[in-house]
């Protein structure tokens, strides 16, 4: 389950090498992720860290790195399984107020919204 939400936060990746320049509105804001499992809130920080708060209130933390056309997310807390690899996704620009949908790892539709503040 924690992996699922780490993967979901990765799907909100933003513009590659120019991540901070073109998507400054992401930092200090919240990505609200709504799936069959409930509502998860994700915060991606300018210092290359992220945190997701799961529907049960538990937290998953990690780091992100942008390279080329992808951003990769690596879970650090709780410690991931030894064989867990970073999740990489193609970058897409977003701004506060945007909403979008994507398929989750299980094939179900997941809804996203970028909201102002934490």
Secondary structure as a PSIPRED ss2 file (coil, helix, strand):
# PSIPRED VFORMAT (PSIPRED V4.0)

   1 X C   1.000  0.000  0.000
   2 X H   0.000  1.000  0.000
   3 X H   0.000  1.000  0.000
   4 X H   0.000  1.000  0.000
   5 X H   0.000  1.000  0.000
   6 X H   0.000  1.000  0.000
   7 X H   0.000  1.000  0.000
   8 X H   0.000  1.000  0.000
   9 X H   0.000  1.000  0.000
  10 X H   0.000  1.000  0.000
  11 X C   1.000  0.000  0.000
  12 X C   1.000  0.000  0.000
  13 X C   1.000  0.000  0.000
  14 X C   1.000  0.000  0.000
  15 X C   1.000  0.000  0.000
  16 X C   1.000  0.000  0.000
  17 X C   1.000  0.000  0.000
  18 X C   1.000  0.000  0.000
  19 X H   0.000  1.000  0.000
  20 X H   0.000  1.000  0.000
  21 X H   0.000  1.000  0.000
  22 X H   0.000  1.000  0.000
  23 X C   1.000  0.000  0.000
  24 X H   0.000  1.000  0.000
  25 X H   0.000  1.000  0.000
  26 X H   0.000  1.000  0.000
  27 X C   1.000  0.000  0.000
  28 X C   1.000  0.000  0.000
  29 X C   1.000  0.000  0.000
  30 X E   0.000  0.000  1.000
  31 X E   0.000  0.000  1.000
  32 X E   0.000  0.000  1.000
  33 X E   0.000  0.000  1.000
  34 X E   0.000  0.000  1.000
  35 X E   0.000  0.000  1.000
  36 X C   1.000  0.000  0.000
  37 X C   1.000  0.000  0.000
  38 X E   0.000  0.000  1.000
  39 X E   0.000  0.000  1.000
  40 X E   0.000  0.000  1.000
  41 X E   0.000  0.000  1.000
  42 X E   0.000  0.000  1.000
  43 X E   0.000  0.000  1.000
  44 X E   0.000  0.000  1.000
  45 X C   1.000  0.000  0.000
  46 X C   1.000  0.000  0.000
  47 X C   1.000  0.000  0.000
  48 X C   1.000  0.000  0.000
  49 X E   0.000  0.000  1.000
  50 X E   0.000  0.000  1.000
  51 X E   0.000  0.000  1.000
  52 X E   0.000  0.000  1.000
  53 X E   0.000  0.000  1.000
  54 X C   1.000  0.000  0.000
  55 X C   1.000  0.000  0.000
  56 X C   1.000  0.000  0.000
  57 X C   1.000  0.000  0.000
  58 X C   1.000  0.000  0.000
  59 X E   0.000  0.000  1.000
  60 X E   0.000  0.000  1.000
  61 X E   0.000  0.000  1.000
  62 X E   0.000  0.000  1.000
  63 X E   0.000  0.000  1.000
  64 X E   0.000  0.000  1.000
  65 X E   0.000  0.000  1.000
  66 X E   0.000  0.000  1.000
  67 X E   0.000  0.000  1.000
  68 X C   1.000  0.000  0.000
  69 X C   1.000  0.000  0.000
  70 X E   0.000  0.000  1.000
  71 X E   0.000  0.000  1.000
  72 X E   0.000  0.000  1.000
  73 X E   0.000  0.000  1.000
  74 X E   0.000  0.000  1.000
  75 X E   0.000  0.000  1.000
  76 X E   0.000  0.000  1.000
  77 X E   0.000  0.000  1.000
  78 X C   1.000  0.000  0.000
  79 X C   1.000  0.000  0.000
  80 X C   1.000  0.000  0.000
  81 X C   1.000  0.000  0.000
  82 X C   1.000  0.000  0.000
  83 X C   1.000  0.000  0.000
  84 X C   1.000  0.000  0.000
  85 X C   1.000  0.000  0.000
  86 X C   1.000  0.000  0.000
  87 X E   0.000  0.000  1.000
  88 X E   0.000  0.000  1.000
  89 X E   0.000  0.000  1.000
  90 X E   0.000  0.000  1.000
  91 X C   1.000  0.000  0.000
  92 X C   1.000  0.000  0.000
  93 X C   1.000  0.000  0.000
  94 X C   1.000  0.000  0.000
  95 X C   1.000  0.000  0.000
  96 X C   1.000  0.000  0.000
  97 X C   1.000  0.000  0.000
  98 X C   1.000  0.000  0.000
  99 X E   0.000  0.000  1.000
 100 X E   0.000  0.000  1.000
 101 X E   0.000  0.000  1.000
 102 X E   0.000  0.000  1.000
 103 X E   0.000  0.000  1.000
 104 X C   1.000  0.000  0.000
 105 X C   1.000  0.000  0.000
 106 X C   1.000  0.000  0.000
 107 X C   1.000  0.000  0.000
 108 X C   1.000  0.000  0.000
 109 X E   0.000  0.000  1.000
 110 X E   0.000  0.000  1.000
 111 X E   0.000  0.000  1.000
 112 X E   0.000  0.000  1.000
 113 X E   0.000  0.000  1.000
 114 X E   0.000  0.000  1.000
 115 X E   0.000  0.000  1.000
 116 X C   1.000  0.000  0.000
 117 X C   1.000  0.000  0.000
 118 X C   1.000  0.000  0.000
